[in-house]
Amino acid sequence: MAVFTHPGRHRVAVLVRQGMLVMELGIVHRLFRQAKSADGEPLYEVVTCTPEPGQVRTDSDITITVDQGPEVLAEVDTVIIPASRVEYEPDAHALTPPVERALALIRPGTRIASICTGAFVLAAAGLLDGRRATTHWRSACEFQERFPQVKVNADVLYTDDGNVLTSAGVASGIDLCLHMIRCDHGAAVANDVARGTVVSPHRDGGQAQFIVRPVPETQSSSTAAARAWALENLHRPLTLRELAARESMSTRTFTRRFREEVGMSAVQWLTQQRVERARQLLEESDLPIDRVAEEAGFGTAASLRQHLQSALGVSPSAYRTTFRSAV
């Protein structure tokens, strides 16, 4: 019986190993299976496979049965490797023979991604040599020591280096999957998946992994109201002083509090939100590029082009052509 029954859909395989993290497997299935076209048709088929089919232990008291073996990897468009407790064992410096044989089945050009310490597998296989990569910040030093040929960045949520992607701790797997869905089918589809999962539609890959004080103290002020107001007014020029005034804070206090809560500066966050607004307008409207630039708060088409090129590597017109949603 064929594993994949819809040839037109993007095929995703999750390669799990003994000691797998259950949540990471769930993230992939939940997000990709929710992605639908404008007609309501699923855009992905997702299967779970393992180097040696049968019982697979997890990091908890749950054991799952995986019937699909590594041969599935030869048929897919994307392979995602979640973390395993194996990475935390002191002698786990190399791939096991079954994992090595499984990876050898992946076709050239297939997109390969890891979640959390799944990056150790990609690095051990030589897939990260000379590339940018990340992993959980607690494992970053060990990762760099084991694999000095990899350009490790422990301060980001995920990296996208061509057809090889890595993400940080468990929850950043959500950000990575949404990023891949957004790259495949545009912001509208990714945002719909995020709404269905009740998560933030977009946290930029360059956002800090670890925010020193992620939850504000009970009695402290927040910058949430200023952020909500800014999102309603992206089309107009916004200054740091103006945002701070919305919270009755000094600019200095607001700047510090914003970074503590969001993990980036207010200016970086505003630029990110404007890029997202521009993407939405390019996908869902017929507005000329100049108007898109104005509505997103970039002012001019040249400014929009510069920021979109920096963030996505494409021009506004190329983005619209590629990701325009069917209406």
C-alpha positions as CSV (number, residue, x, y, z in Angstrom):
1,M,0.0,0.0,0.0
2,A,1.4,3.4,-1.0
3,V,2.3,5.7,1.9
4,F,1.4,8.8,0.0
5,T,-1.9,8.9,-1.8
6,H,-2.0,12.5,-3.1
7,P,0.9,13.1,-5.5
8,G,0.3,16.9,-5.8
9,R,0.8,17.5,-2.1
10,H,4.0,18.4,-0.4
11,R,5.3,15.2,1.4
12,V,6.8,15.6,4.9
13,A,8.5,12.8,6.8
14,V,9.3,13.0,10.5
15,L,12.3,10.8,11.3
16,V,12.0,9.8,15.0
17,R,14.5,7.9,17.0
18,Q,14.7,6.1,20.4
19,G,14.2,8.6,23.2
20,M,12.3,11.0,21.0
21,L,10.5,14.1,22.4
22,V,6.7,13.5,22.0
23,M,5.9,17.2,21.8
24,E,8.2,17.8,18.8
25,L,6.5,15.0,16.8
26,G,3.1,16.5,17.6
27,I,4.2,20.0,16.5
28,V,5.0,18.8,13.0
29,H,1.8,16.8,12.5
30,R,-0.4,19.5,14.0
31,L,0.9,22.4,12.0
32,F,1.5,20.9,8.6
33,R,-1.8,19.0,8.7
34,Q,-3.7,22.2,9.3
35,A,-2.3,24.0,6.2
36,K,-5.1,24.2,3.6
37,S,-5.6,25.8,0.2
38,A,-8.2,28.5,-0.4
39,D,-10.5,25.6,-1.4
40,G,-10.0,23.9,1.9
41,E,-7.7,21.1,0.5
42,P,-4.8,19.9,2.6
43,L,-1.5,21.1,1.3
44,Y,0.7,18.5,3.0
45,E,0.9,14.8,3.7
46,V,2.8,14.0,6.8
47,V,4.1,10.6,7.9
48,T,6.3,9.4,10.8
49,C,9.1,7.0,10.1
50,T,12.0,5.5,12.1
51,P,15.3,3.8,11.2
52,E,14.1,0.5,12.6
53,P,10.2,0.1,12.5
54,G,8.5,-1.0,15.7
55,Q,8.4,0.3,19.3
56,V,10.0,3.7,19.8
57,R,10.6,4.9,23.3
58,T,10.0,8.5,24.1
59,D,11.4,10.8,26.8
60,S,8.4,10.1,29.0
61,D,6.5,7.0,30.0
62,I,4.9,6.7,26.6
63,T,6.1,4.3,23.9
64,I,4.7,4.6,20.3
65,T,4.6,2.2,17.5
66,V,6.0,3.4,14.2
67,D,5.3,1.1,11.2
68,Q,7.1,3.1,8.5
69,G,10.7,2.5,7.9
70,P,13.5,4.7,6.5
71,E,12.5,3.9,2.9
72,V,9.9,6.6,3.1
73,L,12.7,9.2,3.2
74,A,13.4,8.5,-0.5
75,E,10.0,9.8,-1.5
76,V,9.5,13.0,0.4
77,D,10.0,16.7,-0.2
78,T,10.9,17.6,3.4
79,V,12.5,15.6,6.2
80,I,12.2,16.9,9.8
81,I,14.3,15.4,12.6
82,P,13.1,16.0,16.2
83,A,15.3,15.8,19.2
84,S,16.1,12.7,21.2
85,R,17.5,12.0,24.6
86,V,20.4,10.3,22.8
87,E,22.0,13.8,22.1
88,Y,22.4,14.2,25.9
89,E,24.4,11.0,26.3
90,P,28.2,11.7,26.7
91,D,29.3,9.2,24.1
92,A,26.8,10.2,21.4
93,H,29.4,11.7,19.1
94,A,28.5,9.9,15.9
95,L,25.5,8.6,14.0
96,T,24.3,5.0,14.7
97,P,24.5,2.8,11.7
98,P,20.7,2.6,11.3
99,V,20.4,6.4,11.4
100,E,23.3,6.8,8.9
101,R,21.7,4.3,6.5
102,A,18.3,6.2,6.8
103,L,19.9,9.5,6.0
104,A,21.6,8.1,3.0
105,L,18.2,7.4,1.4
106,I,17.3,11.1,1.3
107,R,17.3,12.4,-2.3
108,P,19.6,15.4,-3.2
109,G,17.7,18.7,-3.0
110,T,15.3,17.5,-0.3
111,R,14.6,20.1,2.4
112,I,16.0,18.9,5.7
113,A,15.2,20.5,9.1
114,S,15.8,19.8,12.8
115,I,14.1,20.7,16.0
116,C,16.1,21.4,19.1
117,T,19.0,19.0,19.5
118,G,18.0,17.2,16.4
119,A,20.6,19.5,14.9
120,F,23.3,17.1,16.3
121,V,22.1,14.5,13.7
122,L,22.4,16.9,10.8
123,A,25.9,18.0,12.0
124,A,27.1,14.4,12.5
125,A,26.0,13.7,9.0
126,G,28.0,16.6,7.6
127,L,24.9,18.4,6.5
128,L,25.8,21.6,8.5
129,D,29.4,21.9,7.5
130,G,30.1,25.6,6.7
131,R,26.5,26.5,7.3
132,R,24.7,28.6,9.9
133,A,22.8,26.5,12.5
134,T,21.3,26.7,15.9
135,T,20.2,24.3,18.7
136,H,18.9,24.7,22.2
137,W,20.9,27.3,24.0
138,R,21.8,24.9,26.8
139,S,23.5,22.6,24.3
140,A,25.1,25.2,22.1
141,C,28.5,25.1,23.6
142,E,28.7,21.3,23.5
143,F,27.4,21.5,19.9
144,Q,30.1,23.9,18.8
145,E,32.8,21.8,20.5
146,R,31.7,18.7,18.8
147,F,31.2,20.3,15.4
148,P,33.6,23.3,15.0
149,Q,33.0,23.3,11.2
150,V,29.4,24.6,11.9
151,K,28.6,28.3,12.3
152,V,26.6,28.0,15.5
153,N,24.3,30.9,16.6
154,A,22.8,30.2,20.0
155,D,20.9,33.5,20.1
156,V,18.2,32.8,17.5
157,L,15.0,30.8,17.2
158,Y,15.8,29.2,13.9
159,T,18.1,29.4,10.9
160,D,17.3,28.9,7.2
161,D,20.4,28.2,5.1
162,G,19.1,27.1,1.8
163,N,17.5,23.7,2.0
164,V,18.8,22.9,5.5
165,L,17.1,24.5,8.5
166,T,17.6,24.2,12.3
167,S,15.6,25.4,15.2
168,A,16.3,26.0,18.9
169,G,14.4,24.6,21.9
170,V,11.2,22.6,21.6
171,A,8.7,25.5,21.1
172,S,10.9,27.1,18.4
173,G,9.9,24.1,16.3
174,I,6.6,25.8,16.0
175,D,8.3,28.9,14.6
176,L,10.3,26.8,12.2
177,C,7.3,24.9,10.9
178,L,5.3,28.1,10.4
179,H,8.3,29.6,8.6
180,M,8.5,26.6,6.2
181,I,4.7,26.8,5.6
182,R,5.0,30.5,4.9
183,C,7.9,30.0,2.5
184,D,5.9,27.3,0.7
185,H,2.4,28.9,0.5
186,G,2.6,32.5,1.8
187,A,1.8,34.4,5.0
188,A,-2.0,33.9,4.7
189,V,-1.8,30.1,4.9
190,A,0.8,30.3,7.7
191,N,-1.3,32.8,9.6
192,D,-4.4,30.6,9.3
193,V,-2.4,27.7,10.7
194,A,-1.2,29.8,13.6
195,R,-4.7,31.0,14.4
196,G,-5.9,27.4,14.5
197,T,-3.1,26.4,16.8
198,V,-3.5,29.6,18.9
199,V,0.1,30.6,18.6
200,S,1.9,33.7,17.4
201,P,1.8,33.8,13.6
202,H,5.4,34.9,13.2
203,R,8.4,35.2,15.4
204,D,11.4,36.1,13.3
205,G,14.2,33.6,13.2
206,G,16.6,36.3,14.5
207,Q,14.7,36.8,17.7
208,A,16.5,35.9,20.9
209,Q,16.0,32.3,22.1
210,F,16.2,33.3,25.7
211,I,14.5,36.4,27.1
212,V,15.9,37.2,30.6
213,R,12.5,38.1,32.0
214,P,9.9,36.5,29.7
215,V,7.0,37.1,32.1
216,P,6.7,40.7,33.6
217,E,6.5,41.0,37.3
218,T,2.9,41.2,38.6
219,Q,3.2,44.8,39.6
220,S,5.3,46.1,36.6
221,S,3.9,47.9,33.6
222,S,3.8,46.2,30.2
223,T,4.3,47.4,26.7
224,A,1.4,45.3,25.3
225,A,-0.9,48.3,24.9
226,A,1.7,50.2,22.9
227,R,2.3,47.2,20.7
228,A,-1.5,46.7,20.0
229,W,-1.8,50.4,19.2
230,A,1.2,50.3,16.9
231,L,-0.3,47.4,14.9
232,E,-3.4,49.5,14.3
233,N,-1.2,52.4,13.1
234,L,1.6,50.8,11.0
235,H,0.7,53.0,8.0
236,R,1.9,56.1,9.8
237,P,5.4,57.1,11.1
238,L,5.9,55.8,14.6
239,T,8.6,57.0,17.0
240,L,10.0,55.4,20.1
241,R,8.9,58.5,22.1
242,E,5.4,58.2,20.9
243,L,5.2,54.5,21.8
244,A,6.6,55.2,25.3
245,A,4.1,57.9,25.8
246,R,1.3,55.3,25.2
247,E,2.5,53.5,28.3
248,S,3.3,56.7,30.3
249,M,7.0,55.6,30.4
250,S,10.2,57.4,29.7
251,T,11.9,56.3,26.4
252,R,14.7,54.7,28.3
253,T,12.3,52.6,30.6
254,F,10.1,51.7,27.6
255,T,13.1,50.6,25.6
256,R,14.4,48.3,28.4
257,R,10.9,46.9,29.2
258,F,10.2,46.2,25.5
259,R,13.3,44.2,25.0
260,E,12.7,42.3,28.2
261,E,9.2,41.3,27.1
262,V,9.6,40.8,23.4
263,G,13.3,39.8,23.0
264,M,14.2,42.5,20.4
265,S,14.2,46.3,20.2
266,A,11.0,48.2,19.4
267,V,12.5,49.3,16.1
268,Q,13.3,45.7,15.1
269,W,9.8,44.7,16.1
270,L,8.2,47.5,14.1
271,T,10.1,46.6,11.0
272,Q,9.1,42.9,11.4
273,Q,5.5,43.8,11.7
274,R,5.6,46.1,8.7
275,V,7.2,43.4,6.6
276,E,4.4,41.0,7.7
277,R,1.8,43.7,6.8
278,A,3.4,44.2,3.4
279,R,3.4,40.4,2.7
280,Q,-0.3,40.2,3.6
281,L,-1.2,43.1,1.2
282,L,0.9,41.6,-1.6
283,E,-0.8,38.3,-1.2
284,E,-4.4,39.4,-0.7
285,S,-4.9,42.7,-2.5
286,D,-4.4,44.3,-5.9
287,L,-2.9,47.5,-4.4
288,P,0.0,48.9,-6.4
289,I,3.4,48.5,-4.8
290,D,3.6,52.1,-3.9
291,R,0.3,51.8,-2.0
292,V,1.5,48.6,-0.3
293,A,4.6,50.5,0.9
294,E,2.4,53.3,2.3
295,E,-0.1,51.0,4.0
296,A,2.7,49.0,5.6
297,G,4.5,52.1,6.8
298,F,7.6,52.0,4.6
299,G,6.6,55.2,2.8
300,T,8.1,54.4,-0.6
301,A,8.4,51.5,-2.9
302,A,12.2,51.7,-2.7
303,S,12.1,51.4,1.1
304,L,9.7,48.4,0.9
305,R,11.9,46.8,-1.7
306,Q,15.0,47.2,0.5
307,H,13.3,45.8,3.6
308,L,11.7,42.9,1.8
309,Q,14.9,42.0,0.0
310,S,16.7,42.1,3.4
311,A,14.1,39.9,5.2
312,L,13.1,37.5,2.4
313,G,15.6,37.8,-0.4
314,V,13.0,38.8,-3.0
315,S,11.4,41.9,-4.5
316,P,7.8,42.9,-3.8
317,S,6.7,42.0,-7.3
318,A,8.4,38.6,-7.2
319,Y,6.9,37.9,-3.8
320,R,3.4,38.7,-5.1
321,T,3.9,36.6,-8.2
322,T,5.0,33.6,-6.1
323,F,2.7,33.8,-3.1
324,R,-0.5,35.5,-4.3
325,S,-3.4,33.8,-2.7
326,A,-6.2,32.4,-4.8
327,V,-9.3,34.4,-4.4
